[in-house]
C-alpha cells in the first residue's frame, strides 16, 4: 500500500489527525506491515483494517499458482 492509501484508511477509521500522523511516521520509518499496523490500531481502540489487504493478496496469489 502507498502512504496515501494508508492515510485514507486511517481517515476512514475516524482517528484524530495527530494519531494518524504518528502512525504514518512509523510506516515511513519502519515500512508497511499490515499486522503491526492493525495491532497498533487495536491498542488505540480502533478496528483492524489493514490485514484484510494481505489476506486478499494471499488469496489472489494462491489462485494464480493453481
Secondary structure, DSSP 8 states (H G I E B T S, - for coil): --HHHHHHHHHHHT--HHHHHHHHHHHHHH---HHHHHHHHHHTT----SHHHHHHHHHHHHHHH-
